[in-house]
């Protein structure tokens, strides 16, 4: 109980810091005396903080769903080609329909992300069940191929600046009116919680789930749809955020087990907290300039991923 209170207090501190840390001088007192500071707070700081929370929470949930469906703790959207497929869809719609609305871009990106995700699952099913670590390695290769195609097209069509913005998450451009799509990820997180028990059962495998009366195919389709839509929305709005869906569910699973009804809220909270912390590091490490949060998370996520690979949980003998 004390640990949970400490975690919540830390998250609260990070939220407050995110609201008031930045190049512009915004303090609690200035909000009541300085109209310009209030304007910066309402149009930039507050939307940015909400965007960070929604992104961290939703990407953590997406990673958890993927891990349960694939019965593998070392996968998440950016490691199985989902993020790369969403980016490829964005490039295609930008080339073919430059004046497309944000909603249309998100729709195309969702479709390509879902196609990429299903493609990976079809390939992964050919691996032996015991090849546990082959799945993430296959995902890295699969995502790398799709990413290479996207890079080639972007290079040939002089779109490398667009591609750089989509593949490296950054919250510095988040303003009021440009992040509201992320509220959909919050709704999807609630839907994921409603299906938490079903996802837990699906994690036991197709045969066991069917024996327990679960419509395995439907639940898997719902889960993959949630993952694809969340990934596409995040890529369209702020760019790709790697490793969050890998790191946070594994940490919470080691501490609290695999009952999604219990762990999913804490996974969302920890995901939001981790992205908040990395975003603050990016703001302060080279102040007054910013390092994209995707870069910071990439470094942190890589180190944690290596830790998860080589260090067994404490209860394993």
Secondary structure as a PSIPRED ss2 file (coil, helix, strand):
# PSIPRED VFORMAT (PSIPRED V4.0)

   1 X C   1.000  0.000  0.000
   2 X H   0.000  1.000  0.000
   3 X H   0.000  1.000  0.000
   4 X H   0.000  1.000  0.000
   5 X H   0.000  1.000  0.000
   6 X H   0.000  1.000  0.000
   7 X H   0.000  1.000  0.000
   8 X H   0.000  1.000  0.000
   9 X H   0.000  1.000  0.000
  10 X H   0.000  1.000  0.000
  11 X H   0.000  1.000  0.000
  12 X H   0.000  1.000  0.000
  13 X H   0.000  1.000  0.000
  14 X H   0.000  1.000  0.000
  15 X H   0.000  1.000  0.000
  16 X H   0.000  1.000  0.000
  17 X H   0.000  1.000  0.000
  18 X H   0.000  1.000  0.000
  19 X H   0.000  1.000  0.000
  20 X H   0.000  1.000  0.000
  21 X C   1.000  0.000  0.000
  22 X C   1.000  0.000  0.000
  23 X C   1.000  0.000  0.000
  24 X C   1.000  0.000  0.000
  25 X C   1.000  0.000  0.000
  26 X C   1.000  0.000  0.000
  27 X C   1.000  0.000  0.000
  28 X C   1.000  0.000  0.000
  29 X C   1.000  0.000  0.000
  30 X H   0.000  1.000  0.000
  31 X H   0.000  1.000  0.000
  32 X H   0.000  1.000  0.000
  33 X H   0.000  1.000  0.000
  34 X C   1.000  0.000  0.000
  35 X H   0.000  1.000  0.000
  36 X H   0.000  1.000  0.000
  37 X H   0.000  1.000  0.000
  38 X H   0.000  1.000  0.000
  39 X H   0.000  1.000  0.000
  40 X H   0.000  1.000  0.000
  41 X H   0.000  1.000  0.000
  42 X H   0.000  1.000  0.000
  43 X H   0.000  1.000  0.000
  44 X H   0.000  1.000  0.000
  45 X H   0.000  1.000  0.000
  46 X H   0.000  1.000  0.000
  47 X H   0.000  1.000  0.000
  48 X H   0.000  1.000  0.000
  49 X H   0.000  1.000  0.000
  50 X H   0.000  1.000  0.000
  51 X H   0.000  1.000  0.000
  52 X H   0.000  1.000  0.000
  53 X H   0.000  1.000  0.000
  54 X H   0.000  1.000  0.000
  55 X H   0.000  1.000  0.000
  56 X H   0.000  1.000  0.000
  57 X H   0.000  1.000  0.000
  58 X H   0.000  1.000  0.000
  59 X H   0.000  1.000  0.000
  60 X H   0.000  1.000  0.000
  61 X H   0.000  1.000  0.000
  62 X H   0.000  1.000  0.000
  63 X H   0.000  1.000  0.000
  64 X H   0.000  1.000  0.000
  65 X H   0.000  1.000  0.000
  66 X H   0.000  1.000  0.000
  67 X H   0.000  1.000  0.000
  68 X H   0.000  1.000  0.000
  69 X H   0.000  1.000  0.000
  70 X H   0.000  1.000  0.000
  71 X C   1.000  0.000  0.000
  72 X C   1.000  0.000  0.000
  73 X C   1.000  0.000  0.000
  74 X C   1.000  0.000  0.000
  75 X C   1.000  0.000  0.000
  76 X C   1.000  0.000  0.000
  77 X H   0.000  1.000  0.000
  78 X H   0.000  1.000  0.000
  79 X H   0.000  1.000  0.000
  80 X C   1.000  0.000  0.000
  81 X C   1.000  0.000  0.000
  82 X H   0.000  1.000  0.000
  83 X H   0.000  1.000  0.000
  84 X H   0.000  1.000  0.000
  85 X H   0.000  1.000  0.000
  86 X H   0.000  1.000  0.000
  87 X H   0.000  1.000  0.000
  88 X H   0.000  1.000  0.000
  89 X H   0.000  1.000  0.000
  90 X H   0.000  1.000  0.000
  91 X H   0.000  1.000  0.000
  92 X H   0.000  1.000  0.000
  93 X H   0.000  1.000  0.000
  94 X H   0.000  1.000  0.000
  95 X H   0.000  1.000  0.000
  96 X H   0.000  1.000  0.000
  97 X C   1.000  0.000  0.000
  98 X C   1.000  0.000  0.000
  99 X C   1.000  0.000  0.000
 100 X C   1.000  0.000  0.000
 101 X C   1.000  0.000  0.000
 102 X H   0.000  1.000  0.000
 103 X H   0.000  1.000  0.000
 104 X H   0.000  1.000  0.000
 105 X H   0.000  1.000  0.000
 106 X H   0.000  1.000  0.000
 107 X H   0.000  1.000  0.000
 108 X H   0.000  1.000  0.000
 109 X H   0.000  1.000  0.000
 110 X H   0.000  1.000  0.000
 111 X H   0.000  1.000  0.000
 112 X H   0.000  1.000  0.000
 113 X H   0.000  1.000  0.000
 114 X H   0.000  1.000  0.000
 115 X H   0.000  1.000  0.000
 116 X H   0.000  1.000  0.000
 117 X H   0.000  1.000  0.000
 118 X H   0.000  1.000  0.000
 119 X H   0.000  1.000  0.000
 120 X H   0.000  1.000  0.000
 121 X H   0.000  1.000  0.000
 122 X H   0.000  1.000  0.000
 123 X H   0.000  1.000  0.000
 124 X H   0.000  1.000  0.000
 125 X C   1.000  0.000  0.000
 126 X C   1.000  0.000  0.000
 127 X C   1.000  0.000  0.000
 128 X C   1.000  0.000  0.000
 129 X C   1.000  0.000  0.000
 130 X C   1.000  0.000  0.000
 131 X C   1.000  0.000  0.000
 132 X H   0.000  1.000  0.000
 133 X H   0.000  1.000  0.000
 134 X H   0.000  1.000  0.000
 135 X H   0.000  1.000  0.000
 136 X H   0.000  1.000  0.000
 137 X H   0.000  1.000  0.000
 138 X H   0.000  1.000  0.000
 139 X H   0.000  1.000  0.000
 140 X H   0.000  1.000  0.000
 141 X H   0.000  1.000  0.000
 142 X H   0.000  1.000  0.000
 143 X H   0.000  1.000  0.000
 144 X H   0.000  1.000  0.000
 145 X H   0.000  1.000  0.000
 146 X H   0.000  1.000  0.000
 147 X H   0.000  1.000  0.000
 148 X H   0.000  1.000  0.000
 149 X H   0.000  1.000  0.000
 150 X H   0.000  1.000  0.000
 151 X H   0.000  1.000  0.000
 152 X H   0.000  1.000  0.000
 153 X H   0.000  1.000  0.000
 154 X H   0.000  1.000  0.000
 155 X H   0.000  1.000  0.000
 156 X H   0.000  1.000  0.000
 157 X C   1.000  0.000  0.000
 158 X C   1.000  0.000  0.000
 159 X C   1.000  0.000  0.000
 160 X H   0.000  1.000  0.000
 161 X H   0.000  1.000  0.000
 162 X H   0.000  1.000  0.000
 163 X H   0.000  1.000  0.000
 164 X H   0.000  1.000  0.000
 165 X H   0.000  1.000  0.000
 166 X H   0.000  1.000  0.000
 167 X H   0.000  1.000  0.000
 168 X C   1.000  0.000  0.000
 169 X C   1.000  0.000  0.000
 170 X C   1.000  0.000  0.000
 171 X C   1.000  0.000  0.000
 172 X C   1.000  0.000  0.000
 173 X C   1.000  0.000  0.000
 174 X C   1.000  0.000  0.000
 175 X C   1.000  0.000  0.000
 176 X C   1.000  0.000  0.000
 177 X C   1.000  0.000  0.000
 178 X C   1.000  0.000  0.000
 179 X C   1.000  0.000  0.000
 180 X H   0.000  1.000  0.000
 181 X H   0.000  1.000  0.000
 182 X H   0.000  1.000  0.000
 183 X H   0.000  1.000  0.000
 184 X H   0.000  1.000  0.000
 185 X H   0.000  1.000  0.000
 186 X H   0.000  1.000  0.000
 187 X H   0.000  1.000  0.000
 188 X H   0.000  1.000  0.000
 189 X H   0.000  1.000  0.000
 190 X H   0.000  1.000  0.000
 191 X H   0.000  1.000  0.000
 192 X H   0.000  1.000  0.000
 193 X H   0.000  1.000  0.000
 194 X H   0.000  1.000  0.000
 195 X C   1.000  0.000  0.000
 196 X H   0.000  1.000  0.000
 197 X H   0.000  1.000  0.000
 198 X H   0.000  1.000  0.000
 199 X H   0.000  1.000  0.000
 200 X H   0.000  1.000  0.000
 201 X H   0.000  1.000  0.000
 202 X H   0.000  1.000  0.000
 203 X C   1.000  0.000  0.000
 204 X C   1.000  0.000  0.000
 205 X C   1.000  0.000  0.000
 206 X H   0.000  1.000  0.000
 207 X H   0.000  1.000  0.000
 208 X H   0.000  1.000  0.000
 209 X H   0.000  1.000  0.000
 210 X H   0.000  1.000  0.000
 211 X H   0.000  1.000  0.000
 212 X C   1.000  0.000  0.000
 213 X C   1.000  0.000  0.000
 214 X C   1.000  0.000  0.000
 215 X C   1.000  0.000  0.000
 216 X H   0.000  1.000  0.000
 217 X H   0.000  1.000  0.000
 218 X H   0.000  1.000  0.000
 219 X H   0.000  1.000  0.000
 220 X H   0.000  1.000  0.000
 221 X H   0.000  1.000  0.000
 222 X H   0.000  1.000  0.000
 223 X H   0.000  1.000  0.000
 224 X H   0.000  1.000  0.000
 225 X H   0.000  1.000  0.000
 226 X H   0.000  1.000  0.000
 227 X H   0.000  1.000  0.000
 228 X H   0.000  1.000  0.000
 229 X H   0.000  1.000  0.000
 230 X H   0.000  1.000  0.000
 231 X H   0.000  1.000  0.000
 232 X H   0.000  1.000  0.000
 233 X H   0.000  1.000  0.000
 234 X H   0.000  1.000  0.000
 235 X H   0.000  1.000  0.000
 236 X H   0.000  1.000  0.000
 237 X H   0.000  1.000  0.000
 238 X C   1.000  0.000  0.000
 239 X C   1.000  0.000  0.000
 240 X C   1.000  0.000  0.000
 241 X C   1.000  0.000  0.000
 242 X C   1.000  0.000  0.000
 243 X C   1.000  0.000  0.000
 244 X H   0.000  1.000  0.000
 245 X H   0.000  1.000  0.000
 246 X H   0.000  1.000  0.000
 247 X H   0.000  1.000  0.000
 248 X H   0.000  1.000  0.000
 249 X H   0.000  1.000  0.000
 250 X H   0.000  1.000  0.000
 251 X H   0.000  1.000  0.000
 252 X H   0.000  1.000  0.000
 253 X H   0.000  1.000  0.000
 254 X H   0.000  1.000  0.000
 255 X H   0.000  1.000  0.000
 256 X H   0.000  1.000  0.000
 257 X C   1.000  0.000  0.000
 258 X C   1.000  0.000  0.000
 259 X C   1.000  0.000  0.000
 260 X H   0.000  1.000  0.000
 261 X H   0.000  1.000  0.000
 262 X H   0.000  1.000  0.000
 263 X H   0.000  1.000  0.000
 264 X H   0.000  1.000  0.000
 265 X H   0.000  1.000  0.000
 266 X H   0.000  1.000  0.000
 267 X H   0.000  1.000  0.000
 268 X H   0.000  1.000  0.000
 269 X H   0.000  1.000  0.000
 270 X H   0.000  1.000  0.000
 271 X H   0.000  1.000  0.000
 272 X H   0.000  1.000  0.000
 273 X H   0.000  1.000  0.000
 274 X H   0.000  1.000  0.000
 275 X H   0.000  1.000  0.000
 276 X H   0.000  1.000  0.000
 277 X H   0.000  1.000  0.000
 278 X H   0.000  1.000  0.000
 279 X H   0.000  1.000  0.000
 280 X H   0.000  1.000  0.000
 281 X H   0.000  1.000  0.000
 282 X H   0.000  1.000  0.000
 283 X H   0.000  1.000  0.000
 284 X H   0.000  1.000  0.000
 285 X C   1.000  0.000  0.000
 286 X E   0.000  0.000  1.000
 287 X C   1.000  0.000  0.000
 288 X C   1.000  0.000  0.000
 289 X E   0.000  0.000  1.000
 290 X C   1.000  0.000  0.000
 291 X C   1.000  0.000  0.000
 292 X C   1.000  0.000  0.000
 293 X H   0.000  1.000  0.000
 294 X H   0.000  1.000  0.000
 295 X H   0.000  1.000  0.000
 296 X H   0.000  1.000  0.000
 297 X H   0.000  1.000  0.000
 298 X H   0.000  1.000  0.000
 299 X H   0.000  1.000  0.000
 300 X H   0.000  1.000  0.000
 301 X H   0.000  1.000  0.000
 302 X H   0.000  1.000  0.000
 303 X H   0.000  1.000  0.000
 304 X H   0.000  1.000  0.000
 305 X H   0.000  1.000  0.000
 306 X H   0.000  1.000  0.000
 307 X H   0.000  1.000  0.000
 308 X H   0.000  1.000  0.000
 309 X H   0.000  1.000  0.000
 310 X H   0.000  1.000  0.000
 311 X C   1.000  0.000  0.000
 312 X C   1.000  0.000  0.000
 313 X C   1.000  0.000  0.000
 314 X C   1.000  0.000  0.000
 315 X C   1.000  0.000  0.000
 316 X C   1.000  0.000  0.000
 317 X C   1.000  0.000  0.000
